[in-house]
Amino acid sequence: MLPGARNLITDVAGLRVGNASDVKIKTGCTVLLGDKPFTAGVHIMGGAPGTREAALLEPDKLVQEVDALVLSGGSAFGLDAASGVVDSLRKQGRGFDVGGQKVPIVPAAILFDLLNGGDKNWSANPYSSLGHAAFEAADTDFELGTVGAGTGATTQTLKGGLGSASLVLESGVTVGALVAVNALGSATVGNRPQFWAGPFEMNNEFGGFGVVQNFDPSIEPRPEAKLGESTTIAIIATDALLTQAQATRMATAAHDGMARAIVPSHTPLDGDLVFAAATGEKPLSDPVFDALRLGHAAAVCLARAIARAVYSATPAPGDTLPCWSAISSPR
């Protein structure tokens, strides 16, 4: 397996990503948009999730495909970002046909970034407008770090951010990850620049600092976050032809990558969630073992994307935490 040409989720053909940020509020949203509807699933392992339209992604539900997926800051307010995307899609005549009416299907997940130093005294919910702006910005190339849903994200010790990574399997199938890292846990080992995801790094994509060999596993986490103030939300995408059940299984496997890259993860105080998206361009030659390889690639991609998010974060006025660059040093 090797990274795709961009090392972004948009190495999966037919997908685009758009970001919109409000630097005053220190928040934003990110949309994954398909050129056409795609199969989607979801798996939630955190204890404090915030979602919109997640239930319809269960394999027994009527709607099997969606038009877009949204990741947003803003806690419950941020769920309105999906409304801006829905409105934009409807103007294009896209959506699930119900008696001639088009209803765009846009599941969304949110993270809590209301205590990150930004000005949250808005007079009207800004997230619908941010969703529309992210939709308009959708492209195959996009920035990482302090942008989109990662604009105001934090971890236990450092700023979080938006990350992405990809892999091309020997079969030619592509897998990509997109993640907004806003974790109760830490992506780095103690106060060192090494990432927990270090064993999975490719081409020095997050600094090439290697792996910590002498970490003490007996150290207990001592999180300072309060209930519901954290969440890492992600999307795993592939060009493989998957059923909704298979897509959900891929999302489930991807959570292994989150656990490899954030310590601790999947806590009762996080809303950790992974969406899956499958564009269906490449049938699986072996539904059992190819699905196994997809799950492994999804976990590797997500671990790398999480580290890239924190690695790419940039400082901004009013930050409550430093960026990774503040603890790194030349090798």
Buried (B, 14 or more C-beta within 10 A) or exposed (E): BEBBEBBBBBBBEBBBBBBBBBBEBBBBBBBBBBEEBBBBBBBBBBBBBBBBBBEBBEEEEEBBBBBBBBBBBBBEBBBBBBBBBBBBBBEEEBBBEEEEEBBBBBBBBBBBBBBBBBEBEBEEBBBBBBBBBBBEBBEBEBBBBBBBBBBBBBBBBBBBBBBBBBBBBEBEBBBBBBBBBBBBBBBBBEEEBBBBBBEBBBEEBBBEBBBBEEBEEEEEEEBEBEEBBBBBBBBBBBBBBBBBEBBBBBBBBBBBBBBBBBBBBBBEBBBBBBBBBBBBBBEBEEEEEBBEBBBBBBBBBBBBBBBBBBBBBBEBEEBEBEBBBEBBEEE
